[in-house]
Amino acid sequence: MLIVAVLAIFGFTRSGKSQFHFGNTLSQEERAFAVKYMEETRDGLIKDLEGLSQNQLQFRTAPDRWSIADCVEHIAVSESFLFQAV
């Protein structure tokens, strides 16, 4: 979901009322929206993680399932990759 949001925000520029096209630049409005959205989602994730113990962060519902820590690490690695790609 994060990947789709980043690509939607950074991969398109607005043209007209409802059409998007690929472009190399963002308007100031688009950039401000993207930065605000990313800051809000980052702050929300940090708030959600506050107070969790190491056991809670590492807990897996099954051996083949990801823990919260695994998910957060994946988000951080993917975000870094996406920023380099963009």
C-alpha positions in Angstrom: 0.0 0.0 0.0 2.9 2.4 0.8 4.5 1.7 -2.5 1.3 2.5 -4.4 0.9 5.7 -2.4 4.5 6.8 -3.1 4.2 6.1 -6.8 0.9 7.9 -7.0 2.2 10.9 -5.2 5.6 11.1 -6.9 5.0 9.4 -10.2 2.3 11.7 -11.6 1.7 15.4 -12.0 -1.8 16.8 -12.1 -3.1 17.9 -15.5 -6.7 19.2 -15.6 -9.4 18.2 -13.1 -9.2 14.5 -13.1 -6.4 13.3 -15.4 -2.9 12.5 -14.4 0.2 12.1 -16.6 3.8 11.0 -15.9 6.1 14.0 -15.4 9.4 15.0 -14.0 8.3 17.8 -11.7 5.8 18.3 -8.9 3.9 21.5 -8.3 4.4 23.2 -5.0 0.9 22.1 -4.0 1.7 18.4 -4.9 5.0 18.5 -3.1 3.5 20.1 0.0 0.7 17.4 0.0 3.3 14.6 -0.3 5.5 15.9 2.4 2.6 16.5 4.8 1.2 13.0 4.1 4.5 11.3 4.6 5.1 13.2 7.9 1.6 12.3 9.1 2.0 8.6 8.3 5.5 8.5 9.9 4.2 10.1 13.0 1.3 7.7 13.1 3.5 4.7 12.8 5.8 6.0 15.6 2.8 6.6 17.8 1.5 3.1 17.1 4.8 1.6 18.1 5.3 3.6 21.4 5.2 1.5 24.5 5.5 -1.9 22.7 7.9 -4.3 24.4 10.6 -6.1 22.6 8.5 -9.3 23.0 5.5 -7.6 21.3 7.6 -6.3 18.5 9.1 -9.7 17.8 6.0 -11.8 18.2 4.9 -13.9 15.3 1.4 -15.4 15.0 3.0 -18.3 13.1 6.5 -19.2 12.0 5.8 -18.1 8.5 4.3 -14.7 9.5 6.0 -11.4 9.9 6.4 -9.7 13.3 5.7 -6.0 13.8 9.5 -5.4 13.8 9.8 -7.3 10.4 7.0 -5.1 9.0 8.6 -1.8 10.2 12.0 -2.9 8.9 10.4 -3.7 5.5 8.8 -0.3 5.3 12.1 1.4 6.1 14.1 -0.6 3.5 11.3 -0.2 0.9 11.0 3.5 1.5 14.8 4.0 1.0 14.6 2.0 -2.2 11.6 4.0 -3.4 13.3 7.4 -2.7 16.3 6.3 -4.7 14.1 5.2 -7.6 12.1 8.4 -7.6 
